[in-house]
């Protein structure tokens, strides 16, 4: 059992929504902390039947037998503020919750609201720090445990740990490593109660929320840049180009030797595509709308894309 510096489990609220947050919830529960309430985004329509489906944190909380609240908003809801304060918390752990917490909620727990943020702050504040780090070609990223304030990921830091980003790593791979790291570090932060250190004044960058357009491949860019976009945007929002007016998702690709040609031009019979600066990107796994994902060789057996075809 993990305990607080006072030698007893802490009374906590857990606030999170996506799969990234689930390992931290499970770790806190397994460590013996008292989770008085789990907050998650409300259930939303999902799947072909568009049935109301709880988010991953909500589902995990139900499996663990924990109470769950799913308010649609909390920022100006005084009843929610009062209900949160009435929980009489030692701390709240916040991991990709998706709602902005107002001052009354930030100040209600005795040790504040502690956030597990998936970057080495102050780099990549904001909603999509893992995507941003892969897209930028960062050599490393990590987890920062911070005490939240009213700014956007600007609070003082309690713990910070780095992990390398490999040259072929995808957002999914980095996501999974950071998710487990965050679960481990939040236990340390609660147990050790380290002093809070202000974030550096220099080096702040912002990773905004992503949309479908962020996955579009602009063949005028160099192949290395496009390779990073494919790895950063898979599986969501998805990297894509167009073929004959239809969207073609690019799930995997790799830079290759190219030659001068108009950007987007298919250079051979194995989906080598001309990019900016005389570079080229080989598409190795693709998917047409409504179809299964396929390796390039299998895809080309059913869809002819001769050299000279222009994508995008």
C-alpha positions as CSV (number, residue, x, y, z in Angstrom):
1,X,0.0,0.0,0.0
2,X,1.2,3.5,-0.9
3,X,0.7,6.0,1.9
4,X,0.9,9.7,2.4
5,X,3.8,11.4,4.3
6,X,1.5,11.2,7.3
7,X,1.4,7.4,7.1
8,X,-2.2,6.9,5.9
9,X,-4.0,6.6,2.6
10,X,-5.2,9.8,1.1
11,X,-8.8,10.7,0.3
12,X,-8.9,11.6,-3.4
13,X,-11.1,12.5,-6.3
14,X,-10.0,11.2,-9.7
15,X,-10.8,13.3,-12.8
16,X,-10.1,11.8,-16.2
17,X,-11.8,10.5,-19.3
18,X,-9.7,8.7,-22.0
19,X,-7.8,5.4,-22.0
20,X,-4.6,7.4,-21.2
21,X,-6.0,8.1,-17.7
22,X,-7.0,4.6,-16.7
23,X,-3.6,3.2,-15.5
24,X,-3.4,6.1,-13.0
25,X,-6.9,5.4,-11.7
26,X,-6.1,1.7,-11.3
27,X,-2.7,2.4,-9.6
28,X,-4.3,4.7,-7.1
29,X,-7.0,2.2,-6.2
30,X,-4.5,-0.7,-5.9
31,X,-2.2,1.5,-3.7
32,X,-5.0,1.7,-1.2
33,X,-5.9,5.4,-1.5
34,X,-9.6,6.2,-0.8
35,X,-11.1,7.4,-4.1
36,X,-14.2,9.3,-2.9
37,X,-15.4,10.2,-6.4
38,X,-14.4,9.7,-10.0
39,X,-15.3,12.5,-12.4
40,X,-15.5,11.7,-16.1
41,X,-16.9,13.1,-19.4
42,X,-20.6,12.2,-19.9
43,X,-21.4,9.1,-22.0
44,X,-21.6,9.8,-25.7
45,X,-23.0,8.0,-28.8
46,X,-20.5,5.5,-30.2
47,X,-20.3,2.6,-32.7
48,X,-22.6,1.8,-35.5
49,X,-25.7,1.9,-33.3
50,X,-24.7,5.2,-31.7
51,X,-25.5,3.9,-28.3
52,X,-24.6,6.0,-25.3
53,X,-21.3,4.7,-24.2
54,X,-19.3,5.6,-21.0
55,X,-15.7,6.8,-21.6
56,X,-12.8,4.5,-20.6
57,X,-12.4,6.1,-17.1
58,X,-16.1,5.8,-16.4
59,X,-16.0,2.1,-17.4
60,X,-12.9,1.4,-15.3
61,X,-14.5,3.1,-12.3
62,X,-17.6,1.0,-12.6
63,X,-15.4,-2.2,-12.7
64,X,-13.6,-1.0,-9.6
65,X,-16.9,-0.3,-7.8
66,X,-16.2,3.4,-7.5
67,X,-18.8,6.2,-7.6
68,X,-18.9,8.3,-10.7
69,X,-20.1,11.8,-11.6
70,X,-20.3,12.9,-15.2
71,X,-21.2,16.6,-15.2
72,X,-21.4,18.2,-18.7
73,X,-19.8,21.4,-17.3
74,X,-18.3,22.5,-14.0
75,X,-16.9,26.0,-14.5
76,X,-19.9,28.1,-13.5
77,X,-22.0,25.5,-11.7
78,X,-22.0,26.4,-8.1
79,X,-23.8,23.3,-7.1
80,X,-21.0,21.2,-8.6
81,X,-18.4,23.4,-6.7
82,X,-20.2,22.8,-3.4
83,X,-20.6,19.0,-4.1
84,X,-16.8,18.8,-4.8
85,X,-15.9,20.7,-1.7
86,X,-18.2,18.5,0.4
87,X,-16.1,15.5,-0.6
88,X,-13.5,16.8,2.0
89,X,-10.5,15.7,-0.2
90,X,-6.8,15.6,0.6
91,X,-6.2,16.0,-3.2
92,X,-7.7,15.6,-6.6
93,X,-5.8,13.8,-9.4
94,X,-6.6,15.2,-12.8
95,X,-5.5,13.3,-16.0
96,X,-6.9,14.5,-19.4
97,X,-10.3,15.2,-17.8
98,X,-11.5,17.5,-20.6
99,X,-13.2,20.2,-18.5
100,X,-11.6,23.4,-17.1
101,X,-11.7,23.5,-13.3
102,X,-12.6,26.9,-11.7
103,X,-10.8,28.4,-8.7
104,X,-13.3,27.0,-6.1
105,X,-12.6,23.5,-7.2
106,X,-8.8,24.0,-7.6
107,X,-8.6,25.3,-4.0
108,X,-11.0,22.8,-2.3
109,X,-8.6,19.9,-1.7
110,X,-6.1,20.3,1.1
111,X,-3.2,19.6,-1.2
112,X,-4.8,21.0,-4.3
113,X,-5.5,19.4,-7.7
114,X,-2.5,17.5,-9.1
115,X,-2.3,17.1,-12.9
116,X,-0.5,14.3,-14.8
117,X,0.6,16.1,-18.0
118,X,2.1,14.2,-20.9
119,X,5.0,16.5,-21.7
120,X,8.1,18.0,-20.2
121,X,6.5,21.3,-19.2
122,X,6.7,24.1,-20.1
123,X,7.1,22.5,-23.6
124,X,3.7,21.4,-25.1
125,X,1.1,22.9,-22.8
126,X,-2.3,22.2,-24.1
127,X,-4.6,19.4,-25.3
128,X,-2.4,17.3,-27.6
129,X,1.1,17.2,-26.2
130,X,2.0,13.7,-27.4
131,X,1.0,14.3,-31.0
132,X,2.9,17.6,-30.9
133,X,6.1,16.0,-29.7
134,X,6.1,13.3,-32.4
135,X,5.2,15.8,-35.1
136,X,8.0,18.2,-34.1
137,X,10.6,15.4,-34.1
138,X,11.4,15.9,-30.4
139,X,14.1,13.6,-29.2
140,X,12.3,13.1,-25.9
141,X,9.2,13.9,-24.0
142,X,7.9,12.8,-20.6
143,X,5.5,13.3,-17.7
144,X,5.2,16.3,-15.5
145,X,3.2,16.2,-12.2
146,X,2.1,19.7,-11.5
147,X,-0.2,21.5,-9.0
148,X,-2.9,23.1,-11.1
149,X,-3.6,26.8,-11.2
150,X,-6.1,28.8,-13.3
151,X,-3.7,29.0,-16.2
152,X,-3.4,26.5,-19.1
153,X,-0.8,23.9,-17.7
154,X,1.1,26.7,-16.0
155,X,1.1,25.4,-12.4
156,X,4.2,24.6,-10.4
157,X,5.9,21.2,-10.9
158,X,6.2,18.5,-8.4
159,X,7.9,15.8,-10.4
160,X,9.2,15.5,-14.0
161,X,10.6,12.5,-15.8
162,X,11.8,12.1,-19.4
163,X,11.5,9.3,-22.0
164,X,13.1,9.2,-25.4
165,X,11.1,9.2,-28.6
166,X,12.5,6.7,-31.1
167,X,12.9,7.6,-34.8
168,X,10.0,5.3,-35.7
169,X,7.8,5.8,-32.7
170,X,4.2,6.6,-33.2
171,X,1.8,8.6,-31.0
172,X,0.3,5.3,-29.8
173,X,3.6,3.9,-28.6
174,X,4.6,7.1,-26.8
175,X,1.0,7.4,-25.4
176,X,1.2,4.0,-23.8
177,X,4.7,4.6,-22.3
178,X,3.6,7.9,-20.8
179,X,0.3,6.5,-19.5
180,X,2.2,3.9,-17.4
181,X,4.8,6.5,-16.4
182,X,2.1,8.9,-15.2
183,X,0.6,6.2,-13.0
184,X,3.9,5.5,-11.4
185,X,4.8,9.2,-10.8
186,X,1.5,10.2,-9.3
187,X,2.0,7.6,-6.6
188,X,5.4,9.1,-5.9
189,X,4.0,12.6,-5.8
190,X,1.3,11.7,-3.3
191,X,3.7,9.7,-1.2
192,X,6.6,12.1,-1.1
193,X,4.8,15.4,-1.3
194,X,7.8,17.1,-3.0
195,X,8.2,20.9,-3.0
196,X,6.5,22.7,-5.9
197,X,8.9,24.4,-8.4
198,X,7.7,27.1,-10.7
199,X,7.9,26.3,-14.4
200,X,10.8,27.9,-16.3
201,X,10.0,31.2,-17.9
202,X,11.6,30.2,-21.2
203,X,10.7,27.3,-23.6
204,X,6.9,27.3,-23.4
205,X,5.1,25.9,-26.4
206,X,1.4,25.1,-27.0
207,X,-0.2,21.9,-28.4
208,X,-3.7,22.8,-29.5
209,X,-6.6,20.4,-29.8
210,X,-6.4,18.5,-33.1
211,X,-9.0,18.3,-35.9
212,X,-9.3,16.2,-39.1
213,X,-7.5,18.8,-41.2
214,X,-4.3,18.3,-39.1
215,X,-4.0,14.9,-40.7
216,X,-3.9,16.1,-44.3
217,X,-0.6,15.4,-46.0
218,X,0.8,18.3,-48.0
219,X,3.2,16.7,-50.5
220,X,5.1,19.9,-50.9
221,X,6.7,19.2,-47.5
222,X,9.8,17.1,-47.2
223,X,9.4,13.4,-46.7
224,X,10.8,13.5,-43.1
225,X,8.2,16.0,-42.1
226,X,5.4,13.9,-43.7
227,X,6.7,10.8,-42.1
228,X,6.4,12.5,-38.7
229,X,2.9,13.6,-39.5
230,X,1.8,10.0,-40.3
231,X,3.3,8.7,-37.1
232,X,1.9,11.6,-35.0
233,X,-1.6,11.5,-36.4
234,X,-2.2,7.7,-36.4
235,X,-4.7,6.5,-35.3
236,X,-6.4,9.8,-34.7
237,X,-7.2,12.2,-36.4
238,X,-5.6,10.1,-39.1
239,X,-3.1,11.0,-41.8
240,X,-4.7,11.1,-45.2
241,X,-4.3,12.2,-48.8
242,X,-6.8,11.8,-51.8
243,X,-6.9,9.4,-54.6
244,X,-9.3,10.1,-57.5
245,X,-11.3,12.5,-55.3
246,X,-11.7,10.0,-52.4
247,X,-9.8,10.1,-49.1
248,X,-7.0,7.6,-48.7
249,X,-5.8,7.1,-45.1
250,X,-2.0,6.6,-44.7
251,X,-1.5,4.4,-41.7
252,X,2.2,3.7,-42.1
253,X,5.0,5.1,-44.3
254,X,8.7,5.6,-44.5
255,X,11.1,8.1,-46.1
256,X,12.9,6.7,-49.2
257,X,15.2,7.9,-51.9
258,X,13.3,10.0,-54.4
259,X,13.8,12.1,-57.5
260,X,12.6,15.5,-58.7
261,X,9.0,15.3,-59.6
262,X,5.8,17.3,-58.9
263,X,4.9,16.8,-55.2
264,X,2.3,14.1,-54.8
265,X,3.3,12.2,-58.0
266,X,3.5,8.4,-57.6
267,X,7.0,7.4,-58.8
268,X,6.8,3.6,-59.1
269,X,4.5,0.7,-58.9
270,X,4.9,0.4,-55.1
271,X,3.4,3.7,-53.8
272,X,6.6,5.8,-53.7
273,X,5.3,9.4,-53.6
274,X,7.3,12.5,-54.5
275,X,7.6,15.1,-51.8
276,X,9.1,18.5,-51.4
277,X,12.8,19.1,-52.0
278,X,13.3,16.0,-54.2
279,X,12.5,13.6,-51.3
280,X,10.0,10.7,-51.4
281,X,7.7,8.9,-49.0
282,X,6.8,5.2,-49.5
283,X,3.3,4.4,-48.3
284,X,3.4,0.9,-46.7
285,X,-0.1,0.6,-45.1
286,X,-3.2,2.4,-46.3
287,X,-7.0,2.4,-46.0
288,X,-9.8,3.6,-48.3
289,X,-13.0,4.9,-46.7
290,X,-15.3,2.1,-45.5
291,X,-12.6,-0.5,-46.3
292,X,-10.2,-2.6,-44.2
293,X,-6.6,-1.4,-43.7
294,X,-4.1,-3.1,-46.0
295,X,-0.4,-3.4,-46.6
296,X,0.5,-1.5,-49.8
297,X,1.1,-4.6,-51.8
298,X,-2.3,-6.1,-51.0
299,X,-4.0,-2.7,-51.7
300,X,-2.3,-2.4,-55.1
301,X,-3.5,-5.9,-56.1
302,X,-7.1,-4.5,-56.0
303,X,-6.5,-0.9,-56.9
304,X,-4.2,0.2,-59.8
305,X,-2.1,3.3,-59.1
306,X,0.3,3.5,-62.0
307,X,3.4,5.8,-61.9
308,X,2.5,9.3,-62.8
309,X,-0.7,9.3,-60.7
310,X,-1.0,12.4,-58.6
311,X,-2.3,12.1,-55.0
312,X,-3.8,14.9,-53.0
